[in-house]
Amino acid sequence: MALKIEEWFGYDLSYQSQDGRNARVEEHCRFINGKCEKRFNDGSISGVCSVSVGTEVDPVLICPNRLYGNDYGLLRDVAEIAFGTGHTVIHPNNYLKVDHDGRQVIAFGKKFGKELRLPARGGRGNFFVDWVLARIANNGDLAEFTALEVQSIDTTGTYRHQVKELRDGAESVGSSPSGLNWENVNKRILPQLIYKGNVLQSEPLCSKGLFFVSPSAVYNRIRTRLGNTLGEYPLQPGSISFLWYSLGDVLNGGRELSRQGRFSTLVNQVALAFTAPMNLPPPGSYEIAIKREIERLQGTSS
C-alpha cells in the first residue's frame, strides 16, 4: 500500500509560502499553536498531519491535533449538540473572569487545564478521557457535563525517508510503502469506547453520554467493523455519538476541515455489535492468510 504525505506542519505540500517555511523550520503546529507533537518512534518530530493512502478518496488525518483545526472548532460543535445553541466554550483559566448565565462551558483537556482521569472501578482507573465539557449553572456550580474522545489513525511502516527529503528542501516527495493501522480499531479504539461509555453511563450529570470525534475514514472502518445493526438513538445516559470530519480544498495553505456527519447510538449496542459472531471475519480467513504466506516463502526459496 502506498502512502503519500499531504500536509506537513499544518500546510499543504503544494503551498510554498513564508508562513509554511517558518512553520517547518520552527516545527510549529498551527492547530494547537505550539510545538508539533507528531513524532517517530525515536522521538524525533515528523510534522505530518495527513496522508493519502490506498483506496481512500480523501486525505486521512494521522495526527489527532489536526482535528483541532478551526481554533478547536470540534469543542464548539460538541457543546452545541450536547447543550444547545448559544453556549460558549471557555478555558478553565477564564472561569472566574466571566459572568455565569448557564451558557458557559468549561473545556478540560489538552492545553485546557488537564485531562481528567475516569473514576476507578475495581482497581481500573488508568483511563483518561481526552476532554470533559462541563456546563456551568448560573450560580457557578456544575450543571451537567459530557465527555469527548478524539482519535485519528496510526500508520504502519515508516515514511521517514519522505520527511528527510522535505527537510532537505524538496517541495514534493513520492510515496512510501506504509499503510494505516486499521487493526487499532479492534484492539484499542472500540474496547476503550465501550469501557468509557459504560463508566459514564452511571454518572448522573452526564446525561448526553460520550462523544467520539474522528476522521471520516476511521468512522467508516468502525461502522464496517460493527456492521449495520446499530440503532440510532437520541442523546441520553449511555449514548455514544460519533462525529466525523474530512479535509477539503486548500484554504490559507491548509485543507479545510469540515464535519461530515453525526450518528448517536448506545454503548450496549456497540458492545453487542463488537462481539457479535456475524461481524467476525469469514471462516477460514486465518487459513488463507497462512497459506498465502507459505506460498510467499516458497517463492523466495526458488
C-alpha positions as CSV (number, residue, x, y, z in Angstrom):
1,M,0.0,0.0,0.0
2,A,1.4,3.4,-1.0
3,L,1.3,6.3,1.4
4,K,1.8,9.9,0.3
5,I,2.3,13.0,2.6
6,E,-0.4,15.6,2.0
7,E,0.1,18.1,4.9
8,W,3.4,18.9,6.7
9,F,3.5,21.1,9.8
10,G,-0.1,22.3,9.1
11,Y,0.4,23.3,5.4
12,D,-0.4,21.5,2.2
13,L,2.8,20.5,0.4
14,S,1.6,22.5,-2.7
15,Y,1.6,25.7,-0.6
16,Q,5.0,27.3,-0.7
17,S,5.0,30.5,1.4
18,Q,7.0,32.2,4.1
19,D,4.4,31.1,6.7
20,G,4.7,27.5,5.6
21,R,8.5,27.6,5.6
22,N,8.6,29.2,9.1
23,A,6.3,26.5,10.5
24,R,8.6,23.8,9.1
25,V,11.8,25.4,10.4
26,E,10.3,26.1,13.8
27,E,8.4,22.7,13.9
28,H,5.3,24.6,14.8
29,C,1.7,23.2,14.8
30,R,-0.8,25.8,13.8
31,F,-3.7,23.8,15.2
32,I,-2.6,23.8,18.9
33,N,-0.4,26.9,18.4
34,G,2.7,25.1,19.8
35,K,5.4,22.7,19.1
36,C,4.4,19.8,16.8
37,E,3.7,16.6,18.8
38,K,3.6,14.1,15.9
39,R,6.7,12.0,16.4
40,F,8.5,9.0,15.0
41,N,9.3,6.1,17.4
42,D,12.7,7.5,18.2
43,G,11.1,10.7,19.5
44,S,12.0,12.9,16.5
45,I,9.3,15.1,15.1
46,S,7.7,14.0,11.9
47,G,5.4,17.0,11.3
48,V,3.0,15.0,9.1
49,C,-0.7,15.9,9.6
50,S,-2.5,14.0,6.8
51,V,-1.7,11.5,4.1
52,S,-3.3,9.9,1.1
53,V,-3.2,6.2,1.0
54,G,-4.6,3.2,-0.9
55,T,-8.2,3.5,-2.0
56,E,-9.2,6.2,0.5
57,V,-10.7,9.0,-1.6
58,D,-9.8,11.9,0.7
59,P,-6.6,12.6,2.7
60,V,-6.6,10.8,6.1
61,L,-5.7,12.6,9.3
62,I,-2.9,10.7,11.1
63,C,-2.4,13.2,13.9
64,P,-5.3,13.9,16.4
65,N,-4.1,17.5,16.8
66,R,-5.2,18.1,13.1
67,L,-8.8,17.7,14.3
68,Y,-8.3,20.8,16.4
69,G,-8.4,23.0,13.3
70,N,-10.7,26.0,13.2
71,D,-9.5,27.0,16.6
72,Y,-10.7,23.9,18.4
73,G,-14.0,24.0,16.5
74,L,-14.9,20.5,17.4
75,L,-15.4,21.6,21.0
76,R,-17.9,24.1,19.9
77,D,-19.6,21.5,17.8
78,V,-20.0,19.1,20.7
79,A,-21.1,21.8,23.1
80,E,-23.8,22.9,20.7
81,I,-25.0,19.3,20.1
82,A,-25.0,18.4,23.8
83,F,-26.2,21.6,25.4
84,G,-27.9,23.5,22.6
85,T,-27.1,26.6,20.6
86,G,-25.7,29.8,22.2
87,H,-23.2,28.2,24.6
88,T,-19.6,29.5,24.9
89,V,-16.7,27.1,25.4
90,I,-14.1,28.7,27.8
91,H,-10.7,27.8,29.1
92,P,-10.6,26.9,32.8
93,N,-8.4,30.0,33.5
94,N,-11.4,32.1,32.5
95,Y,-13.9,30.5,34.9
96,L,-13.5,33.5,37.4
97,K,-13.4,36.1,34.6
98,V,-16.9,35.5,33.1
99,D,-20.4,36.2,34.3
100,H,-22.2,32.8,34.6
101,D,-25.5,32.7,32.9
102,G,-25.9,29.0,32.4
103,R,-24.3,29.1,28.9
104,Q,-20.7,28.9,29.8
105,V,-19.0,25.5,29.1
106,I,-15.5,24.8,30.6
107,A,-13.3,22.6,28.5
108,F,-10.9,20.4,30.4
109,G,-8.3,18.7,28.2
110,K,-5.2,19.2,26.1
111,K,-3.8,22.7,26.9
112,F,-7.1,23.4,28.7
113,G,-6.1,22.6,32.3
114,K,-5.6,18.8,32.1
115,E,-7.2,15.6,31.0
116,L,-9.4,14.1,33.7
117,R,-9.0,10.6,34.9
118,L,-12.1,8.3,34.9
119,P,-13.2,7.1,38.3
120,A,-11.5,3.9,39.4
121,R,-13.6,0.8,39.1
122,G,-12.4,-2.4,40.6
123,G,-8.8,-1.2,40.5
124,R,-9.1,0.0,36.9
125,G,-8.5,3.7,37.0
126,N,-5.9,4.3,34.4
127,F,-8.1,5.6,31.6
128,F,-8.4,9.3,30.8
129,V,-10.9,11.0,28.6
130,D,-9.5,13.4,26.1
131,W,-12.0,16.2,27.0
132,V,-14.7,16.9,29.5
133,L,-17.1,19.7,28.6
134,A,-18.7,21.0,31.8
135,R,-21.7,23.3,31.6
136,I,-21.8,25.8,34.5
137,A,-25.0,26.8,36.2
138,N,-26.0,30.4,36.9
139,N,-24.5,30.1,40.4
140,G,-21.2,28.9,39.2
141,D,-21.7,25.2,40.1
142,L,-21.6,22.2,37.7
143,A,-24.9,21.8,35.9
144,E,-24.1,18.9,33.6
145,F,-21.2,17.5,31.6
146,T,-20.3,15.4,28.6
147,A,-17.0,13.6,27.7
148,L,-15.2,13.6,24.4
149,E,-12.7,11.3,22.8
150,V,-10.6,12.5,19.8
151,Q,-9.0,9.8,17.6
152,S,-7.0,9.8,14.4
153,I,-5.3,6.7,13.0
154,D,-1.7,5.4,13.3
155,T,0.4,4.3,10.4
156,T,2.3,1.1,9.8
157,G,5.8,1.0,8.3
158,T,7.6,4.4,8.0
159,Y,7.6,7.5,5.9
160,R,10.8,8.8,7.5
161,H,12.6,8.9,4.1
162,Q,10.0,11.2,2.7
163,V,10.2,13.5,5.7
164,K,14.0,13.6,5.3
165,E,13.6,14.7,1.7
166,L,11.3,17.5,2.8
167,R,13.7,18.6,5.4
168,D,16.5,18.6,2.8
169,G,14.5,21.1,0.8
170,A,12.3,19.0,-1.6
171,E,8.9,20.7,-2.4
172,S,7.3,17.3,-3.2
173,V,8.0,13.7,-2.4
174,G,6.9,10.3,-3.7
175,S,5.1,7.6,-1.8
176,S,6.3,5.2,0.9
177,P,5.3,1.6,1.3
178,S,3.4,2.4,4.5
179,G,-0.2,1.9,5.5
180,L,-2.8,2.7,8.1
181,N,-3.1,0.6,11.3
182,W,-6.8,-0.3,11.0
183,E,-6.3,-3.1,13.5
184,N,-6.2,-0.5,16.2
185,V,-10.0,-0.1,15.7
186,N,-10.4,-3.6,17.0
187,K,-7.6,-3.8,19.5
188,R,-7.8,-0.4,21.2
189,I,-10.4,2.1,20.0
190,L,-13.6,0.2,20.3
191,P,-12.7,-1.6,23.6
192,Q,-11.9,1.7,25.2
193,L,-15.0,3.4,23.9
194,I,-17.1,0.6,25.4
195,Y,-15.4,0.8,28.7
196,K,-15.6,4.6,29.0
197,G,-19.2,4.7,27.8
198,N,-20.2,2.2,30.5
199,V,-18.4,4.2,33.2
200,L,-20.0,7.5,32.1
201,Q,-23.5,5.9,31.9
202,S,-23.5,5.7,35.8
203,E,-22.7,9.5,36.1
204,P,-25.9,11.3,37.0
205,L,-24.8,14.6,35.4
206,C,-23.5,13.0,32.2
207,S,-27.0,13.0,30.6
208,K,-25.8,13.2,27.0
209,G,-23.3,10.4,27.0
210,L,-19.9,10.1,25.3
211,F,-18.8,11.8,22.1
212,F,-16.2,10.3,19.7
213,V,-14.6,12.5,17.1
214,S,-12.5,11.0,14.3
215,P,-11.6,11.4,10.6
216,S,-14.3,10.1,8.2
217,A,-12.1,7.2,7.3
218,V,-11.9,6.0,10.9
219,Y,-15.6,6.3,11.4
220,N,-16.2,4.3,8.2
221,R,-14.0,1.5,9.4
222,I,-15.8,1.4,12.8
223,R,-19.1,1.1,11.1
224,T,-17.8,-1.6,8.8
225,R,-16.4,-3.5,11.9
226,L,-19.7,-3.1,13.8
227,G,-22.0,-4.0,10.9
228,N,-25.3,-2.4,10.0
229,T,-27.2,-3.5,13.2
230,L,-26.7,-0.4,15.2
231,G,-29.9,1.5,16.0
232,E,-29.9,5.3,16.1
233,Y,-31.0,6.9,19.4
234,P,-31.4,10.4,20.9
235,L,-28.7,11.7,23.3
236,Q,-29.1,10.0,26.7
237,P,-27.0,8.5,29.5
238,G,-25.1,5.6,27.9
239,S,-25.2,7.0,24.4
240,I,-22.2,7.3,22.1
241,S,-22.3,10.0,19.5
242,F,-19.9,9.7,16.5
243,L,-18.8,12.9,14.8
244,W,-16.6,12.5,11.7
245,Y,-14.6,15.1,9.8
246,S,-12.9,15.3,6.4
247,L,-10.4,17.6,4.7
248,G,-11.5,19.5,1.7
249,D,-9.9,22.2,-0.5
250,V,-6.8,24.1,0.3
251,L,-7.5,27.3,2.3
252,N,-4.8,29.6,3.7
253,G,-2.3,26.9,2.9
254,G,-4.1,24.1,4.7
255,R,-7.0,22.0,3.8
256,E,-10.4,22.9,5.1
257,L,-11.7,20.7,7.9
258,S,-15.5,20.1,8.0
259,R,-17.8,17.9,9.8
260,Q,-19.4,15.3,7.6
261,G,-22.0,13.7,9.9
262,R,-23.1,12.5,13.3
263,F,-24.6,9.2,14.5
264,S,-25.8,8.5,18.0
265,T,-26.3,5.0,19.4
266,L,-26.0,3.3,22.7
267,V,-22.9,1.8,24.4
268,N,-24.6,-1.6,24.9
269,Q,-25.4,-1.7,21.1
270,V,-21.8,-1.0,20.3
271,A,-20.6,-3.7,22.7
272,L,-23.1,-6.3,21.3
273,A,-22.1,-5.5,17.7
274,F,-18.4,-5.7,18.6
275,T,-18.7,-9.2,20.0
276,A,-21.4,-10.5,17.6
277,P,-20.4,-13.6,15.6
278,M,-22.0,-12.0,12.5
279,N,-19.3,-9.3,12.5
280,L,-16.4,-11.7,12.6
281,P,-14.1,-12.4,9.5
282,P,-15.3,-15.2,7.2
283,P,-14.4,-18.8,8.3
284,G,-11.0,-19.9,7.0
285,S,-9.6,-16.4,7.0
286,Y,-6.6,-17.4,9.1
287,E,-6.0,-20.5,6.9
288,I,-6.0,-18.4,3.7
289,A,-3.5,-15.9,5.3
290,I,-1.2,-18.7,6.4
291,K,-1.2,-20.4,3.1
292,R,-0.6,-17.1,1.3
293,E,2.5,-16.5,3.5
294,I,3.7,-20.1,3.0
295,E,3.4,-19.6,-0.8
296,R,5.4,-16.4,-0.5
297,L,8.1,-18.2,1.5
298,Q,8.2,-21.0,-1.1
299,G,8.7,-18.4,-3.8
300,T,11.6,-16.7,-2.1
301,S,13.5,-20.1,-1.8
302,S,13.4,-20.7,-5.5
